[in-house]
Amino acid sequence: MPVFIASSLILTTLIETQNPVLPLLNLDAVWMSAAAIAALFLLGGCLKRLSGAIWHDGFACACLWAWYGYWKPLFSEGSPQFSVFPVYFALLAAWMLFGFINRSPRFDWESQETFRYFETYLSRATPCTLAALVLVCLALPEHYLSFPLAMTFFVIRSAFQRCIEIIDRL
């Protein structure tokens, strides 16, 4: 999720500096293109045409830009969610990347078995299912916590999936 982390930090920087590029993100063509790209990453990932690392990262980035572009005009100026959630997403993804994904080759046997247990326990909530939920929540700006919550579940589930993929290759 390094591209998603960078994308979240770039969006945060743009928001905090009130960059003149921000109004361009609110154009219908821009955020709709981002949503279409997210749908393409979802489709490519669910059809196994893209690796998990690529489609998870691409999907999350496209959703982030679509979220900002679509939701920002619907909320009052200076709404704190647009400066807080990108930082939260960057910290969450960095924690998952550096705390779990990058360390997964060094997990001991018990930790590997715990991840496999969680994988079977969470098998109904696949990354594809959660990604579809993120897209549905993207269309529900009146429920302002739905998108960040769905994105949180997606990032965590994606990290678990990546850890299992890395462990299984060992």
C-alpha positions as CSV (number, residue, x, y, z in Angstrom):
1,M,0.0,0.0,0.0
2,P,2.9,2.4,-0.5
3,V,1.1,4.3,-3.3
4,F,-2.0,4.7,-1.2
5,I,0.1,6.0,1.7
6,A,1.8,8.5,-0.7
7,S,-1.5,9.4,-2.2
8,S,-3.1,10.1,1.2
9,L,-0.2,12.3,2.2
10,I,-0.3,14.2,-1.1
11,L,-4.0,14.9,-0.6
12,T,-3.3,16.0,3.0
13,T,-0.6,18.4,1.8
14,L,-2.9,19.8,-1.0
15,I,-5.7,20.3,1.6
16,E,-3.5,21.9,4.2
17,T,-1.8,24.3,1.8
18,Q,-5.1,25.1,0.0
19,N,-3.5,24.3,-3.3
20,P,-5.2,25.7,-6.4
21,V,-5.4,22.2,-7.8
22,L,-8.1,21.2,-5.3
23,P,-11.1,22.7,-7.2
24,L,-10.1,20.6,-10.2
25,L,-10.6,17.5,-8.1
26,N,-14.2,18.5,-7.6
27,L,-15.0,18.4,-11.3
28,D,-17.5,15.7,-12.2
29,A,-15.3,14.3,-14.9
30,V,-12.3,14.0,-12.5
31,W,-14.0,12.2,-9.6
32,M,-16.1,10.0,-11.9
33,S,-12.9,9.0,-13.7
34,A,-11.4,8.1,-10.3
35,A,-14.5,6.0,-9.4
36,A,-14.3,4.3,-12.8
37,I,-10.6,3.5,-12.3
38,A,-11.5,2.1,-8.9
39,A,-14.1,-0.1,-10.5
40,L,-11.6,-1.3,-13.1
41,F,-9.1,-2.2,-10.3
42,L,-11.8,-4.0,-8.5
43,L,-12.8,-5.9,-11.6
44,G,-9.2,-6.8,-12.5
45,G,-8.5,-8.0,-8.9
46,C,-11.7,-10.1,-8.6
47,L,-11.1,-11.7,-11.9
48,K,-7.5,-12.4,-10.9
49,R,-6.0,-10.3,-13.7
50,L,-4.0,-8.2,-11.2
51,S,-1.9,-9.2,-8.2
52,G,-3.4,-8.4,-4.8
53,A,-0.7,-5.8,-4.1
54,I,-1.4,-3.9,-7.3
55,W,-5.2,-3.9,-7.3
56,H,-5.6,-3.2,-3.5
57,D,-3.3,-0.2,-3.8
58,G,-4.8,1.1,-7.0
59,F,-8.3,0.6,-5.8
60,A,-7.7,2.4,-2.5
61,C,-5.9,5.4,-4.3
62,A,-8.7,5.8,-6.8
63,C,-11.4,5.6,-4.1
64,L,-9.5,8.3,-2.1
65,W,-9.5,10.7,-5.0
66,A,-13.1,10.0,-5.9
67,W,-14.2,10.4,-2.3
68,Y,-12.6,13.8,-2.0
69,G,-13.9,15.0,-5.4
70,Y,-17.4,13.8,-4.9
71,W,-17.9,14.6,-1.2
72,K,-16.0,17.9,-0.7
73,P,-18.7,20.1,-2.5
74,L,-21.4,18.5,-0.4
75,F,-20.0,19.5,3.0
76,S,-19.4,22.9,4.5
77,E,-16.1,24.7,3.9
78,G,-13.4,23.7,6.4
79,S,-15.1,20.4,7.3
80,P,-12.5,18.6,9.4
81,Q,-13.1,15.2,7.8
82,F,-11.2,16.1,4.7
83,S,-8.1,17.0,6.6
84,V,-8.3,14.2,9.2
85,F,-9.3,11.1,7.2
86,P,-6.4,11.2,4.7
87,V,-3.9,11.4,7.6
88,Y,-5.8,8.5,9.3
89,F,-5.7,6.4,6.1
90,A,-2.0,7.1,5.6
91,L,-1.2,6.1,9.2
92,L,-3.4,3.0,9.1
93,A,-1.9,1.8,5.8
94,A,1.6,2.5,7.0
95,W,1.0,0.5,10.2
96,M,-0.4,-2.4,8.1
97,L,2.5,-2.2,5.6
98,F,5.4,-1.9,8.1
99,G,3.8,-3.7,11.0
100,F,2.4,-6.7,9.3
101,I,3.0,-7.1,5.5
102,N,6.8,-6.4,5.6
103,R,7.3,-8.5,8.7
104,S,5.2,-11.5,7.5
105,P,8.2,-13.5,6.2
106,R,9.7,-13.4,9.7
107,F,6.5,-14.5,11.5
108,D,6.9,-17.5,13.7
109,W,4.8,-20.7,13.2
110,E,2.2,-19.7,15.8
111,S,1.7,-16.3,14.2
112,Q,1.4,-17.9,10.8
113,E,-1.3,-20.2,12.1
114,T,-3.1,-17.3,13.7
115,F,-3.2,-15.5,10.3
116,R,-4.4,-18.7,8.7
117,Y,-7.2,-19.0,11.3
118,F,-8.2,-15.4,10.7
119,E,-8.2,-16.0,7.0
120,T,-10.7,-18.9,7.3
121,Y,-12.7,-16.9,9.9
122,L,-12.8,-13.9,7.6
123,S,-13.3,-15.8,4.4
124,R,-16.8,-14.4,3.8
125,A,-15.4,-10.8,3.9
126,T,-13.1,-11.1,1.0
127,P,-11.2,-8.0,-0.3
128,C,-13.5,-8.0,-3.3
129,T,-16.6,-7.9,-1.1
130,L,-15.2,-5.2,1.0
131,A,-14.1,-3.2,-2.1
132,A,-17.6,-3.4,-3.4
133,L,-18.8,-2.1,0.0
134,V,-16.4,0.8,-0.3
135,L,-17.8,1.7,-3.7
136,V,-21.4,1.6,-2.3
137,C,-20.4,3.7,0.7
138,L,-18.7,6.2,-1.7
139,A,-22.2,6.8,-3.1
140,L,-23.6,7.6,0.4
141,P,-22.3,11.0,1.5
142,E,-25.2,11.5,3.8
143,H,-23.7,8.7,6.0
144,Y,-20.4,10.5,6.4
145,L,-18.6,7.7,8.4
146,S,-19.6,4.9,6.1
147,F,-16.8,5.4,3.6
148,P,-14.0,5.8,6.2
149,L,-15.2,2.8,8.1
150,A,-15.5,0.6,4.9
151,M,-12.1,1.8,3.8
152,T,-10.7,0.8,7.2
153,F,-12.1,-2.7,6.9
154,F,-10.7,-2.9,3.3
155,V,-7.2,-1.8,4.3
156,I,-7.1,-4.2,7.2
157,R,-8.5,-7.1,5.2
158,S,-6.1,-6.4,2.3
159,A,-3.2,-6.5,4.7
160,F,-4.3,-9.8,6.1
161,Q,-4.6,-11.1,2.5
162,R,-1.1,-9.9,1.6
163,C,0.4,-11.5,4.7
164,I,-1.2,-14.9,3.9
165,E,0.0,-14.6,0.3
166,I,3.6,-14.0,1.5
167,I,3.4,-16.7,4.2
168,D,2.1,-19.2,1.6
169,R,5.1,-18.5,-0.7
170,L,7.6,-19.3,2.0
